[in-house]
Amino acid sequence: MLLQMVDVKSQYLKIKEEVDRGIHEVLDTTIFIGGPKVKKFQEELESYLGVKHVIPCANGTDAIQIALMALGLKPGDEVIVPAFTYVATAEVIALLGLVPVMVDVDTDSFNLSVEDIEKAITPKTKAIVPVHLYGQSADMETIMNLAHKHNIFVVEDNAQAIGADYTFSDGTVKKTGTIGHIGCTSFYPSKNLGCYGDGGAMMTNDDDLATLLRKIANHGQSVRYYHDVVGCNSRLDAIQAVVLSAKLKHLDEYNAARKKVADFYDAAFAGHAEIITPLRSTFSTHVFHQYTLRIKNGKRDVMKDFLDEHKIPNMIYYPVPLYKQEAFKASSNGTEYLENTELLCNEVISLPIHTEMTEEQLRYICDHVLRFFS
Ligand SMILES: *Cc1c(COP(=O)(O)O)cnc(C)c1O
């Protein structure tokens, strides 16, 4: 049985005609960078997310970097990030000469622990970058309240949660990535909305920030060859835009298919003494970029070996806390140990989840996982 963490190929075959036609149109016009196809996708995504501005860029890492560049921070300013996330979130902070202040996460939601955020805020704190890890929103209402209280910016890392809905206590519903001052996302092929190369975008409802983000992504210019600020070169190309336009129409359906996979796994592992299935929070829908279990009693690594041996794909996102990475030694604010982050690095394991999974595949995977414990 062919099992994969993601199956981009089978998904492509279902939309092949539209994607191929779009790519050929781009080849015919030879407008490869920017142009009408990128504009069209930008507007479609603005409408899908219900946000005023989408600014496409080259990848999700750039999106976070450009977002932070737009906030006028100075070297030495502190930016709060979860210690349990993909490296990109903290990397750009260090790259800009800012200090990544790594904060612990909750063991049930895997997201930033809001109690710990407030403890980490100092007069130098200028921004918080919550990550909606594995496809479920961080506690954005509390985070936004803290940010207003302390006059700091919020940049959402929405690379893993595009399409998720966050519900505020007054019943208002917003898409993740549109709640903070700026939202960032990635269109890396394996993401929930992935293209066939690199791609990313920033989202904001603020007109001035939108203008600035667009300018920074384009060498700091809004009039060609007149450079107002130091920017960078970060563009989405037209071939990626047509792929994204074709796939955006299916995003809700794709996310529903992922949820069905998660429901199957949840049912198979329900009540198991040594497996903790992922929490579904009350304030956020879950788009299951990853389906991540926690394995108790120190058995995660042996279970991983067992799955590897039986050719069941699996991944550990993420094995090492960010503060233990060599790369961050120089920019560290001194964080050495965060209890929940350490626990999760030792307990998490992600199983295959994508839009094309069959019940037969799911049953096979679940049987093997359960067999390991029996
Ligand atoms: C994928 C990802 C990114 C980076 O996106 P790229 O497009 O690969 O640069 C950033 N943060 C998180 C949480 C991600 O999963």
The ligand as an SDF file (V2000), in Angstrom:
LIG
                    3D

 15 15  0  0  0  0  0  0  0  0999 V2000
    5.6880   26.4980    6.3080 C   0  0  0  0  0  0  0  0  0  0  0  0
    5.7850   27.4130    7.4520 C   0  0  0  0  0  0  0  0  0  0  0  0
    6.4400   28.6530    7.3750 C   0  0  0  0  0  0  0  0  0  0  0  0
    7.2900   29.0770    6.2020 C   0  0  0  0  0  0  0  0  0  0  0  0
    6.7420   29.0210    4.9600 O   0  0  0  0  0  0  0  0  0  0  0  0
    7.6900   28.8840    3.6620 P   0  0  0  0  0  0  0  0  0  0  0  0
    6.7470   29.1890    2.5460 O   0  0  0  0  0  0  0  0  0  0  0  0
    8.2200   27.5020    3.6360 O   0  0  0  0  0  0  0  0  0  0  0  0
    8.7490   29.9140    3.7770 O   0  0  0  0  0  0  0  0  0  0  0  0
    6.4100   29.4850    8.4670 C   0  0  0  0  0  0  0  0  0  0  0  0
    5.8060   29.1260    9.5990 N   0  0  0  0  0  0  0  0  0  0  0  0
    5.1800   27.9440    9.7420 C   0  0  0  0  0  0  0  0  0  0  0  0
    4.5010   27.6200   11.0330 C   0  0  0  0  0  0  0  0  0  0  0  0
    5.1590   27.0430    8.6770 C   0  0  0  0  0  0  0  0  0  0  0  0
    4.5550   25.8590    8.8320 O   0  0  0  0  0  0  0  0  0  0  0  0
  1  2  1  0
  2  3  1  0
  2 14  2  0
  3  4  1  0
  3 10  2  0
  4  5  1  0
  5  6  1  0
  6  7  2  0
  6  8  1  0
  6  9  1  0
 10 11  1  0
 11 12  2  0
 12 13  1  0
 12 14  1  0
 14 15  1  0
M  END
$$$$
